[in-house]
Amino acid sequence: MLTSVSFFTLGCKLNHVETASIVQQFIRNGFHVVDFGKRADVVVINSCTVTTSADAECRQIISRAKKNSPGAQIVVTGCYAERDPESIAAIEGVAAVVGNCDKHRLVDVVLQKTIHQLRSAESFVAARSMGEDNRTRAFIKLQDGCDYTCTFCTIPRVRGSARAMSIPDVHSELELLCKSDCREVVLTGVNLGEYKAPSGERLIDVLRLFEHASPNFRVRISSIEPNTVTQEIISFIAQSKIFAPHFHIPLQSGSAEILRLMKRRYNPTRYADLVHRIKDSMPHAAIGIDVISGFPGETDELFEETYTFLTSLPFSYLHVFTYSERPETPAASMHTRVPERIRKQRTNRLRVLSSLKRRDFEYGELGSVRTILPEHYEEKYDGWVGWTENYIRCIVREPKSSAKTPRTIVLREDNIVGLLPTSAYPAYSALE
């Protein structure tokens, strides 16, 4: 009889949200959840396929699962399972491969002991993480799928077309959240800015619903495409009482030529205008940026365009991805490939720039009054660690027995995690 299950999640926040929902399904069906690495009857792996290394990591996790839980049913779901089910099913020990649109039926797959047939996504399936792991943050999946045709991306293929939660269901989720103990809610989606309910409402309408409810938690928007961040959204968040002044806006390249090759829906001028409009409305806002290094055709000169462009922007941090060829994407067949060594050099250089920008942002916030949401206690700091509304990781030096409730603090050099003296980093010009 199958009684225990463990989970391992790779990739984006949306995957983690969906795993949290799957966990609750297994619990409702009488399973006992154990930590990954401990022996379990069933091991569920929620995969990612955004890069080659993500695929490789999934295979490594399968090997670990076989070693830690001999004879267990290993079930692989997620984007890698969607993209290449045959390869995964051929791995010894894998009992089932389940596509994204059926991952909410994993319990049925396990109990029936079937190799599941993948089918195309047709409808929206809700998912949430409501702090079951004793954290104070909840994640809500509002949107799934993508209709964009970015040449480097396989997500539209593995996630399907864009679809979204209905407004009545948003109301139900919001009511549930207001009754919970969560202190922060993160709104997520594959392409969140393209949220469109079956009845026609857009993302701004969802934001207004949350604001009107006056909940006892703050709300954060996850990654959102630059062409979908309207002035209406900026102005709304600037005056909001509950929404965090934090935007994560993918750029991918600061070169107009590379953006054209990527088939992105903006150019550097429009992107810069967006960032400056956000900072004009919310000077303390955190802005995170995704960048891809080493895209096909990115010459030294075009990379320098990206680097120079980024140095001119008032952002807070970067997420840098080394370009990875994805099967069946247009970019994978482009012949002007950048050598791996050059890709990694550019990635490292951009990550140093990210550290510099984060340092500058955090030093600029010293002396400001912020609200920190304690999340977990860390012995090395003798206190609680959490994030401010504008995404600065801070310490509250209080006993472990203290309640995990929001605290108002003044930002200082000694309560920002990882803040190094300015002498620890060179100036931007020194990197040239």
One Martini backbone bead per residue (centre of mass of N, CA, C, O) as a GRO file, in nm:
protein
  432
    1MET     BB    1   0.096   0.036   0.023
    2LEU     BB    2   0.053   0.373  -0.032
    3THR     BB    3   0.181   0.641   0.210
    4SER     BB    4   0.431   0.795   0.079
    5VAL     BB    5   0.569   1.133  -0.001
    6SER     BB    6   0.775   1.316  -0.230
    7PHE     BB    7   0.939   1.635  -0.326
    8PHE     BB    8   1.050   1.806  -0.637
    9THR     BB    9   1.147   2.141  -0.740
   10LEU     BB   10   1.172   2.311  -1.046
   11GLY     BB   11   1.215   2.646  -1.100
   12CYS     BB   12   0.956   2.830  -1.086
   13LYS     BB   13   0.708   2.963  -0.895
   14LEU     BB   14   0.479   2.816  -1.036
   15ASN     BB   15   0.575   2.533  -0.969
   16HIS     BB   16   0.560   2.568  -0.659
   17VAL     BB   17   0.260   2.620  -0.648
   18GLU     BB   18   0.170   2.351  -0.776
   19THR     BB   19   0.301   2.166  -0.569
   20ALA     BB   20   0.135   2.260  -0.325
   21SER     BB   21  -0.131   2.147  -0.441
   22ILE     BB   22  -0.040   1.852  -0.468
   23VAL     BB   23   0.018   1.797  -0.174
   24GLN     BB   24  -0.279   1.830  -0.080
   25GLN     BB   25  -0.390   1.591  -0.240
   26PHE     BB   26  -0.230   1.370  -0.094
   27ILE     BB   27  -0.330   1.429   0.189
   28ARG     BB   28  -0.637   1.383   0.125
   29ASN     BB   29  -0.540   1.069   0.039
   30GLY     BB   30  -0.340   0.972   0.296
   31PHE     BB   31  -0.067   1.097   0.276
   32HIS     BB   32   0.275   1.110   0.368
   33VAL     BB   33   0.501   1.367   0.405
   34VAL     BB   34   0.835   1.376   0.292
   35ASP     BB   35   1.144   1.437   0.258
   36PHE     BB   36   1.368   1.475   0.040
   37GLY     BB   37   1.570   1.167   0.076
   38LYS     BB   38   1.360   1.010   0.189
   39ARG     BB   39   1.180   0.747   0.224
   40ALA     BB   40   0.945   0.655  -0.044
   41ASP     BB   41   0.676   0.549  -0.241
   42VAL     BB   42   0.666   0.847  -0.360
   43VAL     BB   43   0.797   1.052  -0.637
   44VAL     BB   44   0.782   1.401  -0.708
   45ILE     BB   45   0.868   1.572  -1.019
   46ASN     BB   46   0.903   1.916  -1.093
   47SER     BB   47   0.981   2.046  -1.394
   48CYS     BB   48   1.230   2.196  -1.611
   49THR     BB   49   1.321   2.372  -1.953
   50VAL     BB   50   1.483   2.650  -1.991
   51THR     BB   51   1.740   2.462  -1.976
   52THR     BB   52   1.979   2.227  -2.001
   53SER     BB   53   2.038   2.214  -1.692
   54ALA     BB   54   1.747   2.147  -1.608
   55ASP     BB   55   1.736   1.872  -1.739
   56ALA     BB   56   1.982   1.750  -1.593
   57GLU     BB   57   1.872   1.787  -1.306
   58CYS     BB   58   1.633   1.599  -1.333
   59ARG     BB   59   1.798   1.341  -1.380
   60GLN     BB   60   1.946   1.357  -1.109
   61ILE     BB   61   1.693   1.339  -0.930
   62ILE     BB   62   1.609   1.061  -1.022
   63SER     BB   63   1.862   0.917  -0.917
   64ARG     BB   64   1.822   0.997  -0.621
   65ALA     BB   65   1.546   0.865  -0.586
   66LYS     BB   66   1.639   0.574  -0.638
   67LYS     BB   67   1.845   0.565  -0.405
   68ASN     BB   68   1.649   0.658  -0.162
   69SER     BB   69   1.387   0.496  -0.322
   70PRO     BB   70   1.356   0.192  -0.363
   71GLY     BB   71   1.073   0.119  -0.568
   72ALA     BB   72   0.957   0.372  -0.635
   73GLN     BB   73   0.732   0.597  -0.751
   74ILE     BB   74   0.818   0.787  -1.033
   75VAL     BB   75   0.708   1.123  -1.091
   76VAL     BB   76   0.690   1.323  -1.389
   77THR     BB   77   0.662   1.672  -1.429
   78GLY     BB   78   0.621   1.936  -1.634
   79CYS     BB   79   0.810   2.081  -1.886
   80TYR     BB   80   0.996   1.842  -1.954
   81ALA     BB   81   0.768   1.635  -1.972
   82GLU     BB   82   0.630   1.784  -2.208
   83ARG     BB   83   0.871   1.796  -2.418
   84ASP     BB   84   1.020   1.488  -2.319
   85PRO     BB   85   0.865   1.204  -2.243
   86GLU     BB   86   1.027   0.969  -2.367
   87SER     BB   87   1.298   1.009  -2.220
   88ILE     BB   88   1.184   0.982  -1.933
   89ALA     BB   89   1.035   0.705  -1.961
   90ALA     BB   90   1.321   0.553  -2.024
   91ILE     BB   91   1.385   0.578  -1.735
   92GLU     BB   92   1.475   0.407  -1.484
   93GLY     BB   93   1.189   0.420  -1.251
   94VAL     BB   94   0.978   0.549  -1.422
   95ALA     BB   95   0.618   0.546  -1.394
   96ALA     BB   96   0.548   0.859  -1.473
   97VAL     BB   97   0.414   1.096  -1.719
   98VAL     BB   98   0.314   1.443  -1.669
   99GLY     BB   99   0.147   1.694  -1.770
  100ASN     BB  100   0.054   2.013  -1.697
  101CYS     BB  101  -0.267   1.977  -1.731
  102ASP     BB  102  -0.239   1.698  -1.521
  103LYS     BB  103  -0.105   1.759  -1.237
  104HIS     BB  104  -0.387   1.768  -1.073
  105ARG     BB  105  -0.390   1.423  -1.127
  106LEU     BB  106  -0.166   1.257  -0.975
  107VAL     BB  107  -0.313   1.072  -0.782
  108ASP     BB  108  -0.453   0.903  -0.998
  109VAL     BB  109  -0.199   0.802  -1.135
  110VAL     BB  110  -0.080   0.653  -0.890
  111LEU     BB  111  -0.326   0.466  -0.822
  112GLN     BB  112  -0.324   0.345  -1.129
  113LYS     BB  113  -0.045   0.296  -1.252
  114THR     BB  114   0.018   0.507  -1.498
  115ILE     BB  115   0.100   0.605  -1.811
  116HIS     BB  116   0.065   0.915  -1.910
  117GLN     BB  117  -0.112   1.101  -2.137
  118LEU     BB  118  -0.057   1.363  -2.325
  119ARG     BB  119  -0.217   1.689  -2.337
  120SER     BB  120  -0.363   1.962  -2.420
  121ALA     BB  121  -0.421   2.274  -2.320
  122GLU     BB  122  -0.755   2.432  -2.234
  123SER     BB  123  -0.755   2.504  -1.926
  124PHE     BB  124  -0.779   2.642  -1.622
  125VAL     BB  125  -0.563   2.579  -1.333
  126ALA     BB  126  -0.553   2.606  -1.017
  127ALA     BB  127  -0.316   2.755  -0.772
  128ARG     BB  128  -0.162   2.715  -0.438
  129SER     BB  129   0.022   2.882  -0.164
  130MET     BB  130  -0.065   2.880   0.201
  131GLY     BB  131   0.169   2.814   0.414
  132GLU     BB  132   0.222   2.504   0.492
  133ASP     BB  133   0.545   2.570   0.570
  134ASN     BB  134   0.524   2.819   0.782
  135ARG     BB  135   0.480   3.056   0.618
  136THR     BB  136   0.377   3.404   0.517
  137ARG     BB  137   0.355   3.319   0.215
  138ALA     BB  138   0.154   3.355  -0.079
  139PHE     BB  139   0.052   3.180  -0.379
  140ILE     BB  140  -0.105   3.286  -0.694
  141LYS     BB  141  -0.260   3.152  -0.974
  142LEU     BB  142  -0.383   3.344  -1.259
  143GLN     BB  143  -0.191   3.229  -1.494
  144ASP     BB  144  -0.148   3.071  -1.823
  145GLY     BB  145   0.050   3.074  -2.059
  146CYS     BB  146   0.149   3.158  -2.416
  147ASP     BB  147   0.148   3.378  -2.727
  148TYR     BB  148   0.428   3.411  -2.776
  149THR     BB  149   0.743   3.428  -3.011
  150CYS     BB  150   0.998   3.374  -2.879
  151THR     BB  151   1.295   3.230  -3.005
  152PHE     BB  152   1.403   3.098  -2.709
  153CYS     BB  153   1.115   2.977  -2.632
  154THR     BB  154   0.925   2.683  -2.486
  155ILE     BB  155   0.670   2.756  -2.315
  156PRO     BB  156   0.427   2.756  -2.513
  157ARG     BB  157   0.452   2.448  -2.564
  158VAL     BB  158   0.440   2.346  -2.246
  159ARG     BB  159   0.182   2.553  -2.156
  160GLY     BB  160   0.042   2.695  -2.374
  161SER     BB  161  -0.207   2.891  -2.393
  162ALA     BB  162  -0.361   3.157  -2.292
  163ARG     BB  163  -0.488   3.171  -1.949
  164ALA     BB  164  -0.749   3.229  -1.690
  165MET     BB  165  -0.889   3.333  -1.420
  166SER     BB  166  -1.176   3.391  -1.294
  167ILE     BB  167  -1.344   3.625  -1.121
  168PRO     BB  168  -1.497   3.443  -0.922
  169ASP     BB  169  -1.232   3.294  -0.838
  170VAL     BB  170  -1.088   3.539  -0.731
  171HIS     BB  171  -1.288   3.595  -0.506
  172SER     BB  172  -1.244   3.324  -0.361
  173GLU     BB  173  -0.942   3.354  -0.309
  174LEU     BB  174  -0.960   3.619  -0.150
  175GLU     BB  175  -1.136   3.511   0.078
  176LEU     BB  176  -0.934   3.297   0.172
  177LEU     BB  177  -0.698   3.489   0.232
  178CYS     BB  178  -0.848   3.669   0.448
  179LYS     BB  179  -0.866   3.399   0.644
  180SER     BB  180  -0.576   3.392   0.669
  181ASP     BB  181  -0.220   3.422   0.788
  182CYS     BB  182  -0.116   3.582   0.574
  183ARG     BB  183   0.121   3.863   0.476
  184GLU     BB  184   0.171   3.759   0.175
  185VAL     BB  185   0.099   3.809  -0.180
  186VAL     BB  186   0.158   3.631  -0.486
  187LEU     BB  187   0.130   3.704  -0.822
  188THR     BB  188   0.094   3.461  -1.083
  189GLY     BB  189   0.254   3.373  -1.408
  190VAL     BB  190   0.366   3.332  -1.718
  191ASN     BB  191   0.179   3.598  -1.832
  192LEU     BB  192   0.048   3.819  -1.634
  193GLY     BB  193  -0.006   4.080  -1.815
  194GLU     BB  194  -0.216   3.882  -1.997
  195TYR     BB  195  -0.451   3.895  -1.835
  196LYS     BB  196  -0.772   3.719  -1.920
  197ALA     BB  197  -1.075   3.683  -1.867
  198PRO     BB  198  -1.352   3.533  -1.993
  199SER     BB  199  -1.503   3.831  -1.936
  200GLY     BB  200  -1.234   4.050  -1.995
  201GLU     BB  201  -1.062   4.098  -1.772
  202ARG     BB  202  -0.785   4.251  -1.628
  203LEU     BB  203  -0.530   4.303  -1.420
  204ILE     BB  204  -0.632   4.574  -1.302
  205ASP     BB  205  -0.894   4.444  -1.189
  206VAL     BB  206  -0.756   4.263  -0.982
  207LEU     BB  207  -0.611   4.481  -0.824
  208ARG     BB  208  -0.873   4.625  -0.734
  209LEU     BB  209  -0.993   4.394  -0.573
  210PHE     BB  210  -0.771   4.383  -0.360
  211GLU     BB  211  -0.788   4.676  -0.264
  212HIS     BB  212  -1.094   4.677  -0.183
  213ALA     BB  213  -1.054   4.455   0.052
  214SER     BB  214  -0.845   4.536   0.266
  215PRO     BB  215  -0.616   4.359   0.353
  216ASN     BB  216  -0.385   4.183   0.591
  217PHE     BB  217  -0.194   4.225   0.326
  218ARG     BB  218   0.046   4.206   0.101
  219VAL     BB  219   0.125   4.274  -0.250
  220ARG     BB  220   0.282   4.085  -0.518
  221ILE     BB  221   0.435   4.104  -0.826
  222SER     BB  222   0.542   3.926  -1.060
  223SER     BB  223   0.653   3.868  -1.342
  224ILE     BB  224   0.656   4.127  -1.611
  225GLU     BB  225   0.597   4.246  -1.905
  226PRO     BB  226   0.675   4.550  -2.043
  227ASN     BB  227   0.421   4.572  -2.251
  228THR     BB  228   0.212   4.539  -1.980
  229VAL     BB  229   0.311   4.804  -1.838
  230THR     BB  230   0.112   5.035  -1.749
  231GLN     BB  231   0.033   5.343  -1.636
  232GLU     BB  232  -0.204   5.243  -1.468
  233ILE     BB  233  -0.038   5.045  -1.294
  234ILE     BB  234   0.168   5.240  -1.182
  235SER     BB  235  -0.033   5.440  -1.047
  236PHE     BB  236  -0.171   5.235  -0.868
  237ILE     BB  237   0.077   5.135  -0.701
  238ALA     BB  238   0.170   5.416  -0.599
  239GLN     BB  239  -0.123   5.445  -0.423
  240SER     BB  240  -0.112   5.196  -0.271
  241LYS     BB  241  -0.170   5.007   0.041
  242ILE     BB  242  -0.070   4.690  -0.060
  243PHE     BB  243   0.132   4.730  -0.285
  244ALA     BB  244   0.437   4.660  -0.388
  245PRO     BB  245   0.742   4.833  -0.479
  246HIS     BB  246   0.767   4.584  -0.720
  247PHE     BB  247   0.960   4.493  -1.011
  248HIS     BB  248   0.969   4.230  -1.267
  249ILE     BB  249   1.150   4.297  -1.579
  250PRO     BB  250   1.207   4.179  -1.869
  251LEU     BB  251   1.469   4.219  -2.118
  252GLN     BB  252   1.746   4.032  -2.223
  253SER     BB  253   1.820   4.309  -2.395
  254GLY     BB  254   2.002   4.622  -2.497
  255SER     BB  255   1.962   4.534  -2.795
  256ALA     BB  256   1.785   4.591  -3.075
  257GLU     BB  257   1.885   4.354  -3.248
  258ILE     BB  258   1.835   4.124  -3.044
  259LEU     BB  259   1.537   4.179  -2.995
  260ARG     BB  260   1.459   4.115  -3.284
  261LEU     BB  261   1.559   3.818  -3.282
  262MET     BB  262   1.367   3.748  -3.029
  263LYS     BB  263   1.081   3.886  -3.055
  264ARG     BB  264   1.030   4.137  -2.906
  265ARG     BB  265   0.789   4.405  -2.768
  266TYR     BB  266   1.051   4.600  -2.776
  267ASN     BB  267   1.277   4.857  -2.682
  268PRO     BB  268   1.513   5.028  -2.515
  269THR     BB  269   1.359   5.295  -2.501
  270ARG     BB  270   1.095   5.186  -2.379
  271TYR     BB  271   1.221   5.053  -2.132
  272ALA     BB  272   1.350   5.304  -2.005
  273ASP     BB  273   1.088   5.463  -1.976
  274LEU     BB  274   0.957   5.268  -1.778
  275VAL     BB  275   1.162   5.280  -1.548
  276HIS     BB  276   1.143   5.591  -1.504
  277ARG     BB  277   0.840   5.599  -1.439
  278ILE     BB  278   0.856   5.432  -1.186
  279LYS     BB  279   1.067   5.609  -1.032
  280ASP     BB  280   0.898   5.869  -1.039
  281SER     BB  281   0.656   5.737  -0.871
  282MET     BB  282   0.883   5.525  -0.718
  283PRO     BB  283   1.182   5.576  -0.578
  284HIS     BB  284   1.177   5.294  -0.385
  285ALA     BB  285   1.170   5.099  -0.601
  286ALA     BB  286   1.199   4.778  -0.714
  287ILE     BB  287   1.412   4.651  -0.990
  288GLY     BB  288   1.396   4.372  -1.188
  289ILE     BB  289   1.617   4.183  -1.423
  290ASP     BB  290   1.624   4.010  -1.721
  291VAL     BB  291   1.912   3.832  -1.868
  292ILE     BB  292   2.070   3.738  -2.177
  293SER     BB  293   2.361   3.557  -2.253
  294GLY     BB  294   2.465   3.465  -2.577
  295PHE     BB  295   2.303   3.521  -2.808
  296PRO     BB  296   2.257   3.483  -3.118
  297GLY     BB  297   2.461   3.748  -3.253
  298GLU     BB  298   2.630   3.836  -3.000
  299THR     BB  299   2.843   4.057  -3.000
  300ASP     BB  300   3.058   4.252  -2.846
  301GLU     BB  301   2.907   4.514  -2.921
  302LEU     BB  302   2.619   4.421  -2.830
  303PHE     BB  303   2.691   4.365  -2.539
  304GLU     BB  304   2.782   4.656  -2.475
  305GLU     BB  305   2.504   4.772  -2.507
  306THR     BB  306   2.382   4.627  -2.268
  307TYR     BB  307   2.575   4.723  -2.049
  308THR     BB  308   2.538   5.029  -2.088
  309PHE     BB  309   2.236   5.032  -2.050
  310LEU     BB  310   2.231   4.919  -1.758
  311THR     BB  311   2.406   5.142  -1.621
  312SER     BB  312   2.168   5.365  -1.682
  313LEU     BB  313   1.987   5.210  -1.484
  314PRO     BB  314   1.755   5.209  -1.191
  315PHE     BB  315   1.823   4.929  -1.068
  316SER     BB  316   1.855   4.643  -0.828
  317TYR     BB  317   1.860   4.373  -1.014
  318LEU     BB  318   1.974   4.057  -1.150
  319HIS     BB  319   1.883   3.802  -1.389
  320VAL     BB  320   2.112   3.571  -1.517
  321PHE     BB  321   2.125   3.411  -1.843
  322THR     BB  322   2.252   3.157  -2.012
  323TYR     BB  323   2.241   3.064  -2.310
  324SER     BB  324   2.007   2.803  -2.432
  325GLU     BB  325   1.939   2.555  -2.629
  326ARG     BB  326   1.616   2.488  -2.767
  327PRO     BB  327   1.422   2.275  -2.885
  328GLU     BB  328   1.222   2.401  -3.139
  329THR     BB  329   1.366   2.674  -3.174
  330PRO     BB  330   1.474   2.927  -3.368
  331ALA     BB  331   1.750   2.985  -3.221
  332ALA     BB  332   1.877   2.693  -3.251
  333SER     BB  333   1.924   2.753  -3.584
  334MET     BB  334   2.126   2.955  -3.543
  335HIS     BB  335   2.465   3.024  -3.667
  336THR     BB  336   2.552   3.263  -3.448
  337ARG     BB  337   2.724   3.141  -3.223
  338VAL     BB  338   2.824   3.151  -2.891
  339PRO     BB  339   3.060   3.075  -2.703
  340GLU     BB  340   3.058   2.943  -2.397
  341ARG     BB  341   3.286   3.111  -2.273
  342ILE     BB  342   3.158   3.388  -2.344
  343ARG     BB  343   2.892   3.359  -2.203
  344LYS     BB  344   3.011   3.329  -1.913
  345GLN     BB  345   3.162   3.595  -1.903
  346ARG     BB  346   2.907   3.771  -1.933
  347THR     BB  347   2.758   3.668  -1.691
  348ASN     BB  348   2.967   3.754  -1.476
  349ARG     BB  349   2.962   4.056  -1.541
  350LEU     BB  350   2.658   4.098  -1.479
  351ARG     BB  351   2.672   4.002  -1.181
  352VAL     BB  352   2.849   4.229  -1.084
  353LEU     BB  353   2.656   4.455  -1.161
  354SER     BB  354   2.430   4.363  -0.975
  355SER     BB  355   2.586   4.410  -0.710
  356LEU     BB  356   2.623   4.712  -0.752
  357LYS     BB  357   2.323   4.791  -0.775
  358ARG     BB  358   2.234   4.679  -0.504
  359ARG     BB  359   2.418   4.848  -0.333
  360ASP     BB  360   2.310   5.125  -0.423
  361PHE     BB  361   2.018   5.083  -0.340
  362GLU     BB  362   2.067   5.021  -0.036
  363TYR     BB  363   2.220   5.281   0.033
  364GLY     BB  364   1.979   5.467  -0.059
  365GLU     BB  365   1.791   5.339   0.193
  366LEU     BB  366   1.923   5.459   0.416
  367GLY     BB  367   1.694   5.567   0.675
  368SER     BB  368   1.455   5.425   0.600
  369VAL     BB  369   1.116   5.330   0.631
  370ARG     BB  370   1.024   4.987   0.689
  371THR     BB  371   0.868   4.672   0.607
  372ILE     BB  372   0.903   4.365   0.771
  373LEU     BB  373   0.883   4.010   0.696
  374PRO     BB  374   0.914   3.757   0.885
  375GLU     BB  375   1.028   3.410   0.811
  376HIS     BB  376   1.321   3.330   0.941
  377TYR     BB  377   1.544   3.181   1.154
  378GLU     BB  378   1.890   3.291   1.225
  379GLU     BB  379   2.156   3.221   1.415
  380LYS     BB  380   2.388   3.404   1.288
  381TYR     BB  381   2.188   3.669   1.357
  382ASP     BB  382   1.991   3.657   1.594
  383GLY     BB  383   1.735   3.634   1.383
  384TRP     BB  384   1.515   3.765   1.157
  385VAL     BB  385   1.427   3.697   0.817
  386GLY     BB  386   1.348   3.934   0.548
  387TRP     BB  387   1.125   4.149   0.361
  388THR     BB  388   1.067   4.418   0.212
  389GLU     BB  389   0.862   4.581   0.002
  390ASN     BB  390   1.149   4.660  -0.167
  391TYR     BB  391   1.344   4.405  -0.161
  392ILE     BB  392   1.496   4.386   0.129
  393ARG     BB  393   1.722   4.209   0.312
  394CYS     BB  394   1.653   4.148   0.660
  395ILE     BB  395   1.696   4.213   1.015
  396VAL     BB  396   1.548   4.082   1.322
  397ARG     BB  397   1.657   4.121   1.656
  398GLU     BB  398   1.499   3.846   1.786
  399PRO     BB  399   1.352   3.612   1.926
  400LYS     BB  400   1.237   3.303   1.830
  401SER     BB  401   0.951   3.355   1.985
  402SER     BB  402   0.863   3.550   1.798
  403ALA     BB  403   0.649   3.690   1.602
  404LYS     BB  404   0.533   3.670   1.252
  405THR     BB  405   0.531   3.997   1.222
  406PRO     BB  406   0.526   4.297   1.124
  407ARG     BB  407   0.796   4.542   1.087
  408THR     BB  408   0.926   4.848   1.182
  409ILE     BB  409   1.212   4.993   1.013
  410VAL     BB  410   1.541   5.109   1.005
  411LEU     BB  411   1.774   5.140   0.774
  412ARG     BB  412   2.088   4.966   0.808
  413GLU     BB  413   2.396   4.828   0.781
  414ASP     BB  414   2.323   4.600   1.021
  415ASN     BB  415   2.018   4.502   0.873
  416ILE     BB  416   2.149   4.421   0.601
  417VAL     BB  417   2.186   4.162   0.404
  418GLY     BB  418   2.510   4.170   0.262
  419LEU     BB  419   2.618   4.448   0.327
  420LEU     BB  420   2.878   4.618   0.184
  421PRO     BB  421   3.121   4.801   0.151
  422THR     BB  422   3.209   5.012  -0.098
  423SER     BB  423   3.511   4.892  -0.111
  424ALA     BB  424   3.423   4.594  -0.215
  425TYR     BB  425   3.358   4.764  -0.474
  426PRO     BB  426   3.374   4.873  -0.770
  427ALA     BB  427   3.334   5.073  -1.006
  428TYR     BB  428   3.210   5.069  -1.311
  429SER     BB  429   3.467   5.182  -1.458
  430ALA     BB  430   3.658   4.944  -1.347
  431LEU     BB  431   3.528   4.722  -1.554
  432GLU     BB  432   3.650   4.825  -1.840
   0.00000   0.00000   0.00000
